[in-house]
Amino acid sequence: MQTRLADFIKQTEEGKQADEVLRRCVHCGFCNATCPTYQITGNELDGPRGRIYLIKQVLEGGQFSKETQFHLDRCLQCRACETTCPSGVQYSTLLRVGQKIINAKVGRAFPARAIRKILNFVLLRPELFGLLLKTGQLFRPLLPGKLGNKIPRRQKVQTVTQTSAHKRNVILLDGCVQRSATPATNAAAIRVLDHLGIRTVRVPGVKCCAAIPAHLDAPEQARTMIKQNIDAWWPLIDDSTEAILSTASGCGLMISEYVDYLAGDPDYPESDYLVKAKKIKMLNKDLSEILTKENISKKLSTINNQSVGYHAPCTQQHGLKINGVVESILKAAGYTLTTIQDGHLCCGSAGTYSITQPVLSRTLLNNKINNLTINQPDVVATANIGCHLHLQTATKLPVVHWIELIEPALTH
């Protein structure tokens, strides 16, 4: 694709990134075949190819409006298009640059702006979110069905203890929502790692991976948070630190792209943070990668006869490109995995998408739940907190993080 980027963006690092992405696109349209929103609306502007044209127009100094913003907002950022694209177009990079410009110029109506500010304020304060969640859980039985279903049930969490003698260390990201909504996930991960001889270090100063502000029109805040996280982690990184670990694939993907988000920093590329972000990217690992490296399949007892409907989050399969790993671990533990139609399509959670785009999100959720439960699994499993909570609102089957299914097979 030929490009003529406008002067305001052409010589910036973000402009150079965007230009490279645009030049790779050959207009083939294969991306539309796997785009969840295009499958629903059939509108070219609700597919990656159409959105690329919209962003190109913006970057070349053309006109844009709230209609442009509307179609970009409907993107789930699921990256299924990147998996499909034969030309290797990194659409997510282009979208990040385009949305930053458009959102700054076009703005939003007060209700949409207020929702984003409230979400940003609450979700980035785990203590406040935890308090609100506990209050909601207290009144959950009194709420109407649909409203009550949106509030996660309180989890019973076993006491977490670790063997102090472990010489191997990993740094674990607690997560902003996960630490309150599904505390059993990280607790199970810590116990499994302890069983494997790995000590888990938790860093209280890291409250969010920075994905929340990145989703909510606050790119500068996201960049500031990235730097704060780097500052908190850096003193703990030494030769004994094997990984910076997340049990949420969405957080893992965000951390892997810190270098890209810092491209808009005024000091880039001389920034000391850029050097540190590259090191952190190398250390960043998904929990499934750690367990695979430990050859955990040979350490599991196949005591389970449950069937599992496994939902591979978009951030895992399309973002981190981790495919089939969790499924292999579950099978090694004796679980039977049910066949999932359209497993590549998003469940509709997508960070804060289920709140900002409720209609499209609900359609995607219903489709996903039907595909996950049609073969009547005993349990639904996933690898991301957003998917976990979103899926649970639409089914009475238990929804768990996959590590909670592995722990009993490892410690039996």
C-alpha positions in Angstrom: 0.0 0.0 0.0 1.4 3.4 -1.0 1.5 6.0 1.8 2.0 9.8 2.0 2.0 10.4 5.8 1.4 14.0 6.9 4.2 16.1 8.3 2.8 16.0 11.9 3.4 12.2 12.2 5.9 11.3 9.4 9.1 11.7 11.3 8.0 10.4 14.7 8.7 6.9 16.0 4.9 6.1 16.0 4.6 7.5 12.4 7.5 5.2 11.3 5.8 2.2 12.9 2.5 3.0 11.3 4.0 3.6 7.9 5.7 0.2 7.9 2.4 -1.5 8.8 0.5 0.3 6.1 3.0 -0.6 3.4 2.7 -4.3 4.2 -1.1 -4.3 3.6 -2.1 -5.6 0.1 -5.9 -5.1 0.5 -6.5 -8.9 0.2 -9.4 -8.9 2.8 -8.4 -12.3 4.3 -8.6 -10.5 7.7 -12.3 -9.9 7.4 -12.9 -13.6 7.3 -11.8 -14.0 10.9 -12.8 -10.6 12.3 -15.6 -11.1 14.9 -17.2 -7.7 14.4 -17.2 -8.0 10.7 -18.9 -11.4 11.0 -21.7 -9.7 13.0 -22.3 -6.4 11.1 -21.1 -7.2 7.6 -19.9 -3.6 7.4 -16.5 -3.2 5.7 -15.6 -0.4 8.1 -16.2 -2.9 11.0 -13.4 -5.1 9.6 -9.6 -4.7 9.7 -9.3 -3.7 6.0 -11.8 -0.9 6.3 -10.3 0.3 9.6 -6.9 0.4 8.0 -8.2 2.7 5.3 -9.8 4.9 7.9 -6.5 5.2 9.9 -4.5 5.8 6.7 -6.7 8.7 5.9 -6.1 10.2 9.3 -2.3 9.7 9.1 -2.2 11.3 5.7 -3.9 14.4 7.0 -7.4 13.7 5.6 -10.7 14.3 7.3 -12.1 12.2 10.1 -15.0 12.4 12.5 -16.9 10.7 15.2 -18.0 8.2 12.6 -14.3 7.2 12.2 -14.0 6.9 16.0 -17.2 4.8 16.1 -15.8 2.1 13.8 -12.4 2.0 15.5 -14.1 1.8 18.9 -15.9 -1.3 17.8 -12.6 -3.2 17.2 -12.1 -5.8 19.9 -8.3 -5.6 19.5 -8.5 -9.4 19.4 -5.8 -9.7 16.7 -7.4 -12.6 14.9 -6.7 -10.6 11.8 -3.0 -10.7 12.5 -3.0 -14.4 12.7 -4.9 -14.6 9.4 -2.9 -12.0 7.5 -0.5 -13.6 4.9 1.5 -10.3 4.7 2.2 -10.1 8.4 0.4 -6.8 9.0 0.6 -5.7 12.6 -2.8 -4.2 12.7 -2.8 -3.6 16.5 0.2 -1.2 16.2 -1.6 0.8 13.5 -4.8 0.9 15.6 -2.9 2.1 18.7 -1.4 5.0 16.7 -4.6 5.9 14.9 -6.8 5.9 18.0 -4.4 8.1 20.0 -4.7 10.8 17.3 -8.4 10.5 16.7 -9.4 10.3 20.4 -7.4 13.4 21.1 -8.9 15.4 18.2 -12.5 14.2 18.2 -13.1 13.8 21.9 -16.2 12.1 23.4 -19.6 13.0 24.7 -19.9 13.4 28.4 -21.5 9.9 29.2 -18.8 8.0 27.3 -16.1 10.1 28.8 -17.5 9.7 32.3 -17.7 5.9 32.0 -14.1 5.7 30.9 -12.9 7.9 33.8 -14.9 6.0 36.4 -13.6 2.7 35.1 -10.0 4.0 35.0 -10.3 5.4 38.6 -11.9 2.3 40.1 -10.0 -0.5 38.3 -6.6 1.0 38.9 -7.2 1.1 42.7 -7.3 -2.6 43.7 -8.3 -1.8 47.3 -11.3 0.3 46.2 -12.3 -2.3 43.6 -12.0 -5.0 46.2 -14.2 -3.1 48.6 -16.9 -2.4 46.0 -16.7 -6.1 44.9 -17.2 -7.4 48.5 -20.2 -5.0 48.9 -21.7 -6.3 45.6 -21.2 -9.9 46.7 -22.9 -9.2 50.0 -26.0 -8.0 48.2 -25.8 -10.4 45.2 -28.6 -12.7 46.4 -31.0 -9.7 46.5 -30.3 -8.5 43.0 -32.2 -9.4 39.8 -30.7 -12.4 37.9 -29.0 -10.6 35.1 -27.5 -8.0 37.4 -26.5 -10.5 40.0 -24.8 -12.7 37.5 -22.4 -9.8 36.6 -21.0 -10.0 40.2 -18.4 -12.8 40.7 -19.1 -15.1 43.5 -16.7 -15.0 46.4 -13.9 -17.6 46.2 -12.6 -19.6 49.0 -8.8 -19.4 48.9 -6.5 -21.7 50.7 -3.6 -20.3 52.7 -0.6 -19.8 50.4 2.7 -20.9 51.8 6.1 -21.3 50.0 9.3 -23.2 50.8 11.8 -20.5 51.7 14.8 -22.6 50.5 14.0 -22.2 46.7 16.9 -20.7 44.8 14.9 -20.1 41.7 12.6 -17.0 41.5 9.9 -15.6 39.4 8.2 -12.3 39.8 4.4 -12.6 39.7 2.0 -9.9 38.6 -1.0 -9.9 41.0 -3.2 -8.0 38.6 -5.6 -5.1 39.3 -9.0 -7.0 39.1 -7.8 -10.6 39.4 -6.4 -10.2 43.0 -9.9 -9.4 44.3 -12.2 -11.2 41.8 -10.4 -14.5 41.4 -7.7 -14.7 44.1 -7.8 -18.6 43.7 -5.9 -18.3 40.4 -2.7 -16.8 41.6 -2.9 -18.8 44.8 -3.0 -22.0 42.8 -0.2 -20.8 40.6 2.0 -20.1 43.6 1.4 -23.5 45.1 2.2 -25.3 41.8 5.4 -23.3 41.3 6.4 -24.0 44.9 5.9 -27.7 44.2 8.2 -27.4 41.2 10.9 -25.7 43.3 10.3 -22.1 42.2 9.7 -19.2 44.6 7.2 -16.6 43.7 8.0 -12.9 44.4 5.1 -10.5 44.5 5.6 -6.7 44.1 2.9 -4.6 45.9 3.9 -1.5 43.9 2.7 -3.0 40.6 -1.0 -2.6 40.6 -1.8 -2.9 36.9 0.1 -4.0 33.8 -1.1 -0.7 32.2 -3.7 -2.3 29.9 -6.6 -0.5 31.6 -5.5 3.1 30.8 -4.4 1.9 27.3 -7.9 0.6 26.7 -9.6 3.8 28.1 -8.2 6.6 26.0 -5.3 7.4 28.4 -2.1 6.5 26.5 0.0 9.0 28.5 -1.2 7.5 31.8 -0.4 4.0 30.4 3.1 5.1 29.5 3.6 6.6 33.0 2.4 3.4 34.6 4.7 1.3 32.4 7.6 3.3 33.7 6.4 2.9 37.3 6.2 -0.8 36.8 9.7 -1.0 35.3 11.0 1.0 38.3 9.3 -1.4 40.8 10.6 -4.6 39.0 14.1 -3.5 38.1 15.7 -3.8 41.6 14.5 -7.4 41.8 15.8 -8.5 38.5 19.1 -10.5 38.9 20.6 -13.7 37.8 18.2 -15.8 39.9 15.1 -14.2 38.4 13.9 -16.5 35.7 10.8 -14.7 34.6 8.2 -12.0 35.1 5.1 -14.0 35.2 1.4 -13.4 34.7 -1.5 -15.8 35.0 -3.6 -13.4 32.8 -2.7 -13.6 29.1 -4.0 -10.0 28.6 -1.4 -8.7 31.2 1.3 -10.9 29.6 0.6 -9.4 26.2 0.6 -5.9 27.5 4.0 -6.4 29.2 5.5 -7.9 26.0 4.6 -4.6 24.2 6.1 -2.1 26.7 8.8 -1.3 24.2 6.1 -0.4 21.5 4.2 1.8 24.0 7.3 3.7 24.9 7.8 4.6 21.2 5.7 7.7 21.9 8.0 8.8 24.7 9.8 12.1 24.1 13.2 10.6 25.0 12.8 7.6 22.7 15.1 5.9 21.6 17.7 7.2 24.1 15.4 6.5 27.1 16.9 4.3 29.8 13.3 2.8 30.2 13.5 1.5 26.6 16.6 -0.6 27.5 14.9 -1.9 30.6 11.7 -2.6 28.8 13.6 -4.8 26.3 15.0 -6.8 29.2 11.6 -7.1 30.8 10.2 -8.3 27.5 12.8 -11.1 27.4 11.8 -12.1 31.0 8.1 -11.9 30.4 6.5 -15.4 30.4 3.0 -16.9 30.4 2.4 -19.4 33.2 1.9 -22.2 30.6 5.4 -21.5 29.2 7.0 -21.9 32.6 5.2 -25.2 33.2 6.1 -26.6 29.8 9.7 -25.7 30.4 9.5 -27.8 33.6 8.2 -30.7 31.5 5.2 -30.8 33.8 3.3 -33.3 31.6 5.5 -36.1 33.0 4.9 -35.0 36.6 1.1 -35.0 36.4 -1.1 -37.9 37.7 -4.1 -38.6 35.4 -6.6 -38.8 38.2 -9.2 -36.7 36.5 -12.1 -37.8 34.3 -13.7 -34.5 33.8 -14.4 -32.9 30.4 -13.2 -29.4 29.9 -14.4 -26.7 27.4 -11.2 -24.7 27.0 -11.5 -21.1 25.8 -8.2 -19.9 24.5 -8.2 -16.1 25.0 -7.4 -13.9 22.0 -4.5 -12.4 23.9 -3.0 -15.9 24.3 -3.6 -17.4 20.8 -3.4 -14.3 18.6 -1.3 -11.9 20.8 1.2 -14.1 22.5 1.0 -16.8 19.8 0.7 -19.6 22.4 -1.4 -22.3 20.8 -2.1 -25.8 22.1 0.2 -25.5 25.1 -2.5 -25.3 27.8 -4.6 -27.9 26.0 -1.6 -30.3 26.1 -1.1 -29.7 29.8 -4.8 -30.4 30.5 -4.8 -33.6 28.5 -1.7 -34.7 30.3 -3.6 -34.3 33.6 -6.3 -36.6 32.4 -8.9 -34.1 31.3 -10.9 -34.6 28.2 -11.1 -31.5 26.0 -14.3 -31.0 24.1 -14.3 -29.8 20.5 -14.9 -26.0 20.3 -16.3 -24.6 17.1 -14.9 -21.1 16.1 -12.4 -21.3 18.9 -10.4 -18.5 17.2 -13.2 -15.9 17.7 -13.4 -13.6 20.7 -15.7 -14.1 23.6 -16.5 -10.3 23.7 -14.7 -9.4 26.9 -11.7 -7.7 25.4 -10.6 -5.6 28.4 -13.3 -3.0 29.0 -15.1 -3.7 25.7 -18.0 -5.6 27.5 -18.8 -2.3 29.2 -18.2 0.2 26.4 -19.7 -2.0 23.6 -22.4 -4.1 25.4 -24.5 -5.0 22.4 -21.7 -6.5 20.3 -20.1 -8.0 23.4 -23.3 -9.8 24.4 -23.7 -11.3 20.9 -20.1 -12.6 20.9 -20.6 -13.9 24.4 -23.7 -15.9 23.5 -22.0 -17.4 20.5 -19.0 -18.4 22.5 -21.0 -19.9 25.4 -23.0 -21.9 22.9 -19.9 -23.3 21.3 -18.2 -24.0 24.6 -21.1 -25.8 26.2 -22.8 -27.6 23.2 -20.7 -30.8 24.0 -21.7 -30.6 27.7 -18.3 -30.2 29.4 -18.1 -30.5 33.2 -16.2 -27.2 33.5 -15.2 -24.3 31.4 -11.5 -23.1 31.6 -9.7 -20.1 30.3 -6.4 -18.2 30.8 -7.5 -14.6 31.2 -9.3 -12.8 34.0 -11.6 -10.8 31.7 -12.7 -13.9 29.7 -13.1 -15.7 33.0 -15.6 -13.2 34.5 -17.3 -12.5 31.2 -18.0 -16.2 30.5 -19.3 -16.9 34.0 -22.1 -14.3 33.5 -23.6 -16.5 30.8 -23.4 -20.0 32.2 -24.1 -22.0 35.3 -21.2 -24.2 34.6 -18.1 -23.4 36.8 -15.6 -21.3 35.0 -12.0 -21.5 36.3 -8.5 -20.6 35.3 -6.8 -23.7 33.9 -4.1 -23.7 36.6 -6.8 -24.5 39.2 -7.4 -27.8 37.3 -3.7 -28.7 37.2 -2.9 -28.3 40.9 -4.7 -31.4 42.1 -3.1 -33.5 39.4 0.4 -32.3 40.4 0.1 -32.6 44.1 -2.0 -35.8 44.3 
